[in-house]
Amino acid sequence: QRLGRHRWVVERTVSWLAGCRRLHRRYERKPEHFLAFVGIAAALICHRRLTK
């Protein structure tokens, strides 16, 4: 019952990050760069959600 709520949040977040097309190309490179791009993508997603 409660697992479904948490799973939905994770799936929604992953789908938002999948919207950043450059992110999956950077996955194979240095992990520090990949984490930096994930942070930038998360910041952009938050900015877009807050400005609505």
C-alpha positions as CSV (number, residue, x, y, z in Angstrom):
1,Q,0.0,0.0,0.0
2,R,2.6,2.6,1.0
3,L,5.2,1.1,-1.4
4,G,3.1,2.2,-4.3
5,R,3.2,5.8,-3.3
6,H,7.0,5.8,-2.9
7,R,7.5,3.9,-6.2
8,W,5.4,6.5,-8.1
9,V,7.6,9.3,-6.9
10,V,10.7,7.5,-8.0
11,E,9.3,6.6,-11.4
12,R,8.1,10.2,-11.9
13,T,11.5,11.6,-11.1
14,V,13.3,9.1,-13.4
15,S,10.9,10.0,-16.2
16,W,11.7,13.8,-15.6
17,L,15.4,13.1,-15.8
18,A,14.9,11.0,-18.9
19,G,13.5,14.1,-20.5
20,C,17.1,15.5,-20.5
21,R,18.4,13.8,-23.6
22,R,22.0,14.7,-23.1
23,L,22.1,12.9,-19.8
24,H,22.1,9.4,-21.1
25,R,25.0,10.1,-23.5
26,R,27.1,11.3,-20.6
27,Y,26.6,8.1,-18.6
28,E,29.6,6.3,-19.9
29,R,32.1,9.0,-19.1
30,K,33.5,10.0,-15.8
31,P,31.0,9.5,-12.9
32,E,31.8,13.0,-11.5
33,H,30.6,14.6,-14.8
34,F,27.5,12.4,-14.8
35,L,26.5,13.4,-11.3
36,A,27.1,17.1,-12.1
37,F,24.8,16.8,-15.1
38,V,22.2,15.1,-13.0
39,G,22.4,18.0,-10.5
40,I,22.0,20.5,-13.3
41,A,19.0,18.6,-14.7
42,A,17.4,18.4,-11.3
43,A,17.9,22.1,-10.7
44,L,16.4,22.9,-14.1
45,I,13.4,20.7,-13.4
46,C,12.9,22.4,-10.0
47,H,13.2,25.8,-11.6
48,R,10.6,25.0,-14.3
49,R,8.2,23.5,-11.7
50,L,8.5,26.6,-9.4
51,T,8.0,29.2,-12.1
52,K,4.7,27.7,-13.2
